[in-house]
Amino acid sequence: MKFNLFTYFLALSFFIFCNQSFGQGDEGKTQLNTDATGKFEIKQAGWLEGSTDKFGTSIRKVKNNVIFKQGNTILYCDSAIQYENRRKNIDYIDAFGHVRIKQGDSLNVTGNTLHYDGKTKLANLKGNVVLINKKTRVMTEQMNFETNTGVAYYYSGATIKDGNNTLTSQRGSYNSNTEYFRFKDSVKLVNPQYEIDCDTLDYSGNSKVAYFKGPTNIKSESGTLFANDGEYNTVTGKSSFGRSAAIENDEYKLIGDRLTYNEDSKIGHAVGNVELTLKKKDIIIYGDEGSYFENTGISRTHGHVLMKYLMGKDTLYLKADTMISHQDSARQGIDKILAFPKVRFFRDDLKGQCDSLAYEFNDSTISFYIEPILWSQGSQLSGQHIRVLLDSNQIDKMFVDEDAFMVMEEKFKQYNQIKGKDMVAHFNKGELKLLDVLGNGQSIYYAMENDSVLMGMNKTVCSNMKIHMDSSKVQNITFLKNPEAKFIPPKRILAPDRELPGFEWHGNLEPKFEEFIINKIRGIVIESKLPDSLSAVGLDSSSSQSTLSEFTSPNNTNKSEIENSEIENTLNGKEEDSP
């Protein structure tokens, strides 16, 4: 099943049925009964008998191919009784057998019996009632029809059929002149491709807009949509569903205060308390609003964004201002997620912050851009760019490129420090075991006795190093090329000796779980900053290649451009060379 957040809206093509069958426009409008006298003419009858009762009411009984006419309304039946009393304002007909009302060239209403008031022009038909107007066919057991307005009402259930479409409801009305339908109470539309259940469905033939009111469920092979109101414009192709709308299928569930879709631009939009669940990846993304660009398979969530990713026994929490997900070429699922700016994340074994992040699902790689700082197993790591490689959802390797720095806090506010041009951290079953320092290596290591007595400080300069670790503690250090080392006793350690160039401890910035609770993240829904077209975000239907800086908010544009080339490689699927 293809993963298209708003492709589901295309199931609303059933309104083509509405547009062709219900909405006939101005051509051939129903001719209304404008007769002001209320008088009936008997145009034809095979037999007639007349009398007058004691109240002065004229009673005419007719049968055999009976035809009455009032203005431009013609009544056919097998037999009828006409009552007329001008003084008492009485003028009505009771008709029986093969009853048919005809108005204009296209509207016919048939039934078994009829009571018709000539003064109010209200016809009450019972038994196998069928209204036919152009291509519209309404079937019910009882119907009221106003010949002067062209409006029909039913209250005991009706069925409307057209081709493979069948619509039923308990109550409804139809204006044959304006082509306005209202279906009310237990409305159900059945088609081989979908089923719709709702409380109220209105359709305007003039505006070509359908309106859903009350709880609405739409089921199809693509999934299920639920909303409490909505509308669909059959001319513009724009649809909108609101009041806690939701779409769900085997792959995802999307919830929002309002969901909209434009068939022309192929852009879908969700606003207010957006929640997207990617079932096959165990991912939930929250935000204030989101857009989906069907032509490129890119979706974007904006404002108070939080992602929860269940990774085996652990969960990754990630928040940012904006998050973009990208579908694979086959549109079968998400292959990468981008987040920016102000990224912060939390996992039991890995926490951190950066300006921008890219998660590649195909090779299980997370890349952190622009001033990234990571905390893992008591260590703080920083550099120009950090890349984490996962294996079975556990950290396998970590690459720290340019100005790599690792800090480990000891007792008494002492900090073991390791820095170099690049670093590669090796993990075994998620635990840090080895750290390779590649180029310009420096280290400060405090020697402790029983983890409580300071013996001195080792300070070393060496191009390349190997630091062996166990249980988050340095076990030994191997210096590989031209080491220069010195041991400084505790009393001779001066303040300048305690820090390597570029040292910074950011323990106060380490993410805590409490900040990733969605109710604490969400605030008032912010004003929309999402684009209305693909070109506005640097995307077009001919190419899905773009750079992350094109999506970055204006306040962070200059900063994000620093790493533009690296992020462009990530978006375009290029792999970086490992150290």
N, C-alpha and C positions, 0 to 999 in steps of 0.2 A: 504494500500500500504506500503510495507516495506521501511524503510528509509536506503538505501545504497547509499552513495555518488557516488560510481563508479560502482555499479551494472549495471548502464545504459550502460556501455561499452559492456556488454555481448550481447547487441542487435546486436553487430557487428559480431555475428555468421553467418551473411549472407555471410561472406567471405569464409565460408566452401563451399558455392555454387561456389564462384570464384575459390577456390582451386581445387575443383573436376571438375568443368566444363571448366575453362579457362586454368588452369595450369596443363599440362599433363606431364611435365618433359621431359627427353631426349628420353623416349621410343616412337617410332613411329613418329619421326620428319617428317615434310613435305619434300618431295623430290623436290628440286628446279630445275628449267629449266636451265641447264648449256649449252645448245646447242649454239655454237658460230657462226654457219652459218646463222641462221635465216630462214633456208629453211623449208617449210612445206611439209609433205608427205600426199598425199591423200590415206588413208588406205581403205576407203570404200565409195561408192556412188552408188545409183541406176540409176543415170543419170548424164552425164557430157557433157558440151559443151565448146569448147575453141575458142579463137580469139585473135588477136593482134591489138591494136589501132595504130594511126599514130605516137605515141611517142615511139613505141616499147615495150609497156607494155603488157605483157601476161595476158589475162583475162580468168579465168576458172569459169564457173557456174556449180554448182553441187546441187543435191537434192536427197531426199529419203534416210534416214538413213545414213547421212554423218558422216564420221569420219576423222579428221585430226590428225597428230602427229608432234610435234616439240620437239625433245629431249625426256624428260619423261613427257611432257605435252600433254594430249590427249583432243581434242575438238570434242564434239558431237553436231549436230544440224539437223534441217529438210532440210535447204537449205543454200547455201553460195555462195559468190563471192570472188575469190582469185585474187589479183593483185600482179604481180611480174615483176620487172624491175631492174636487177642487176646493170645496168649502172647508173640509177637514184637512186639506193639504196632504191627501193620500194619493200616491201614485207608485205602485210597486208591482212586481211580477214574481210569481213562483213558477219556475220552469222545471221540466222533468224529461230525462232521457236524452242522451246525446247532446247535452248542452254545450254550446260553443259561443264565446264572445270574440268578435273580431274588431280590431281597430287598426286602420291603415293597411298597408300591404304585408306587414311582417308579424304582427302580434296576434296570437290566438290563445285563448284560455278555454280549456274544456273540462267537463265534470259530469257527474251523474245528475245532480240537482243544483238549483240556483234560486236564491232569494235576492232580488235586485230592487233597490230603492231608487226610483227615478228622480226624486228630489235631491238626495245627497250623492247620487251616482255611485253608491257603494254596492258592489256585488259580492255576495257570500256564496261560494261554490263548495260542494261537498261530494266526496266519493270519487276516487281516481282522478284527482285534479291534476292537470298538466298545463303549464304555461310555456308557450314557445314564442320566442322573439329572436328572429334571425337564427343564430346558431345556439342560443341559450335555451335549455330545457330544464324547467323546474317541476318536480313531481312531489305531490303531497296529498293528504286525504282531505284537507280543508284549507281554503284560502279566501282572504278578503282582497278584492281588487277594486281600486278607485278609478273609474273610467275617465274622470276629469283631471286626474293628476298622473295617471299611468303607473301608480304605485301598487304593488302587490305585497301582502303580508301573509305569513303562515305561522302557526303556533303549535302545531302537533307533529313536527318533524317533516323534513323534506329531503329529497335527493336531487342533486344537480349533476348531470352527466354530459361528458363530451369526450368522445374517443375512449382513450384508456384512463381518463380522469373521472373520478367519482367523488363528489363532495356531499356530505350530509351534515345537517344541524337540526336542532330542535325548534329553533325559531329563526325568523329571518324576514328581510324585506328586499324588494327589488323595484327600483324606479326605472321603468322601461324607457322613459324619455331622456333622463340624464345618464343612464347606464350605471347607476350607483347601487352596489350590492352591500348588504349587511347580513352576515351570518352570525348567529348568536347561540350560545349554549351547546356544549359538546360538539363543536365543529371538528370535522374530520375530512381530510382530503387524502385519497388513496390513489397511487399511481404505481406501476411496476417498479419504478426507481426510488420511490420515497413515500413516506406517510407523514402527514401533518395533523397534529391535534392541538387545538387552541380553544379559548373561551369565546373570542370574538374575532372575526375577520371581515374587514371592509375593503371594498374595491371601487375606485372611481374610474369610470370610463373616460371622463373628460381629462383628468390629470394623469391617467394611466398609473396611479399609485395605489398599492395595496397596503393596508394597515392591519397589524396584529395588535390585539389588546387582551390583557390577561395572560395567564400562564400559557406558554406556547412550546410545543415539542415538535421538532422536525427530525425524522429518522430517514437515513438512506444508507447505502453501502459505504459512503464516506464517513459516516458517524452520526452523532446526535447533536442537535442544537436545542438549547433551552433558553428562553427569555420571557420577560413579563410584558414587553411591548416591542414593537418593531414596525418597520415599513420598507417597502421595496418599490422603486421607480422602474417600471418596465421600459421607459424611454431612455433614461440616462444610464441604467444598469447599476444605480447606486442603492445599496441596502444598508439598513441600520437596525440593530437590535439592542435593547436597553434593559435597565433595572435588573442588574445581576445576571447578565447573559453568559452563557457557557456553551462551548463546543467540545465534544469528546469523541474520540475514536480509539482504535487499538494502540495508537502510537502516542497520542498527546491529549491533553485536556487544557483548554484555554478559557479563563474566566475574566470578565471585566464588567465594569458598570455599564459600558456601551461598546458594542462591536459594530464596525462599519466596513463596507467593501465596495470598491468601484470596479466594475467589470471592464471598463475601457482602459484604465491605467494599470489594472491588475494589482492594485495596492489595497491592503486591508489595514484597519486601524482599530486598536483597542484602547479605551480611556477609562481610568479610574480603577484602582485596586486590581491591577492586572496580575494574573497568576497563570503561568504556563508550566504544565507538567509534561516532561518528556519521559514517557513511561519506560521505553526500552533502555534508556540511559540513567534512569532513577535520578532525574534532575528536575528541580522546581525553580522557576525564575519569577520573582516578584518585581513589580514596578508600578509607576504611576500611569504610564501609557506605553504603547508599543505599536510598531508598524511592520507589515510584511510586504516585501517586494517580490511578487510571484515570478516576474520575468528573470530575476537573478537568483532567487532562492535565498535571499538575505532577509533576516528579521532583525528589528532593532527595538530594544526596550530602554526607556529613559525615565529618570527621576526615581530616587530612593530604590535603586535596583539592588536586589539580593538574590544570589543563586545558592541553592542547597543541592549538593551532589553527593548521593550516597555511594561511597566507594568501599564496598565490602563491609567490614566492621566499623569503618570510620566514615565521617561526613565532612566534606569540604564546604565551608561557608565563604562566600565571596560577595563583596558589595562594591559598587561603583556608581558613578553618575549615569553612565550609559553602557549597555551591553549589546553586542551584535553577534548573532549566530549565523553561520553559513552552511548551506546544505551541500552534500556531495554532488558530483556531476550527474548521478543517476536520480537525484532527488529522493533518495531512500532514507535519509537521516542527516543529522548534524555532524559535520566533520571538523568544525572549529568554532571557537567562541572567543570574541575579543571584548575586553572591558577597559574603560577609561572614563574620565580621569579619576584621581583620588581612590585608587584601588586599595582595598584592605581585605585580607582573607584569614581564615582560621581553620586549622585542622589540628588534631591532637599532637601530631609530630611535626607540623610545619605551620608557621604563622608569618605574616609579613604585610608589607605595603609597598606600593610603587605607583607610578603615574599611569602605566598602561600594561596590559597583560594579554597574552595570546595562548589559548589552550588548543593544541592540536590533538584530536582524538585518535587519528589514524596511527600516529607514532607515539602516543601517550607522552607528549612533551608540553610543559608549561614554560613559557618565556615571560620574563619580567623586565620591563623597560623603564628607563629614566628614574634614577635614584632609588633603585630597589633595595629594600632591607628585609632580610629573612631571619627568623629565629627558629632554630631546630635543636632540640635536645640540649638546651642550655647555652647554645652558641648563637652569636649574632653574625650574619654574613652580609656583606655589601659589595657592590661593584657597579660598573657602568651598565652591565647587562648580566642577568642570571637566567640560566636555563636548567630546568629540572626534568629528568627523565624518569618515568614511572615504569614499574614492572609489577603486574598483578595488583595495581592500585597502591603499591608501596614505593617509596623513594628508592631508586636504584643508583642514580648518579646525579650530581649537581655541578654544573659548569658556571664558574664565576669569571667573567671576562672584564679586563681592564680595571686597574685600581682595586683588585680583589683584597678584601680585608675580613678577617675573622676575629671575633672577640669572645672570650669566655670569662664570665664574672666568677671570681673566687671570693672567699671570705674576706672580711675587712675592706671591702670595696677595692680589691686588687683585680686587675684584668690581664689575663693571658691574651697575647695578641700575636697574630700571624698575618703578614701581608705579602703581596707579590703582584706581578703583572697579571697573571691568571691563576686560577685554582680549579682543581677537579676533586670533588668529594665523592668517595665511594661508600656505598651503603650495603649492608647485608641484612636481608629481612627487615628493612626499614631502619636499621641502626647504623650510625656513622662509624666506619672502621678505619678508613684511610683518607688522608688529605694530601694531594699532590700540589705543591707550589711550583709554578713554572715561570721563572724569570724574576729577578730583582727581589728575591726572598728576604724577609726580615722576620724576626720573632722575639717576643719577650715571654719568658715562662718563669713563674714563681715556684720555687722549690719549697714544698711544705712537708713537715713531719707530722704524721698522723692527722693530716688535714687541719691542723690547729696551730702549729708552730712554724713561723716563717724562717726558712734556712738561708734564703738569698734569692737572687734573681739572675736567670740566665738570659743574656742578650746576644743574639746571633744575627749575622748578615751572611747570606749564602744565596747564590743564584737559584738553585733548585733544592727543594726539601721534600721529604716524605714524613708525615706525622701519623703515627699509628695510634688509634684510639680504641677505648673499650669503656662501655657504660658512661659515655660522655666525658671521659677523662683521657688526657694525653698519657700514653704509656711510654712512648719513646719517639725521638725525632732523628731521622737520618738526613745528614747534610751531604748533598751529592756533588757539589762543585765549589772549591775554594772557599770553605767556610772561615769566617772571622767571628770568634766567640769570646765572651768574657763573662765571668761570674762575679756578681756584685753582692757583698755581704749586706745584711739588712741595714746596718747603721750607716752604710756608705751609699744607699740608694737615694739619689736626689730626685726632685720633682721632674726635671727634664728626662730622666732615665725611665720614668714610668710609662711614657707614651711614645709609640711610634708615630712618625709623620702621618697625618690624616686620621688619627684616632678620634673616634666619636662613639660614645655609648648612648643608645637610644632605648634603654629598657623601659622608660615611661611610655614609649610609643607601641610597645608590643601589644597586639590585638588581644582582647579578652572575649570570651564567648558571649557575654551579656550584650555586647553591642551588635550582635547578629540576630537578635530576636526581632521578627518582622514588625511587631506592633511598636517597637521602639524606633525602628527605622522610618516607618511611614509617618508622613505629616500631611499637611494640606496638599492636595494635588496641585502641582505647579502648572504654570501656563505652558501650553504646548510649544515645544521647540522643534518638533519633528517636521521633516520636509513633506511637501505635498506631491513631489514628483521624484523620479529616480535621478534626474539630472541635478537636482538640488544637493544631492549627497555624492556627486561624482560617479554615479552608476548609470549605465544605460543597458538596453536590452541586448546589445551586441557583445557586451563584455562584462564579466564579473570581477575584473581586476581593478583594484583601487588601493589607496594607502590609508592607513589608520588615521593619519593626520587630517584627512579630508572629513572624517567623522568627528574630530575632536572639537570640544566646545571652544568658543572664541577666547575665553580666559586662559586657555592652555595651549593655544595654537603654536606660539613661538617655542615653548618648552618642548612640545611633542615633536617638532620638526627636527630636533637634535638627533633622534633615532629613526628618522623617516625611512632611510634606506633599509635598515634592519627589519622594520615592521612591514615594509613593502614586500620584502622577501618572504616573510611569514604568510602574508595574505596571498601571495602568488605561488606558494607551495615550494619555494626554494629552500634547501637545507643548508644550514651553516656548517662549516667545518669544525669538527670537535677539536679541542686543544690536544 
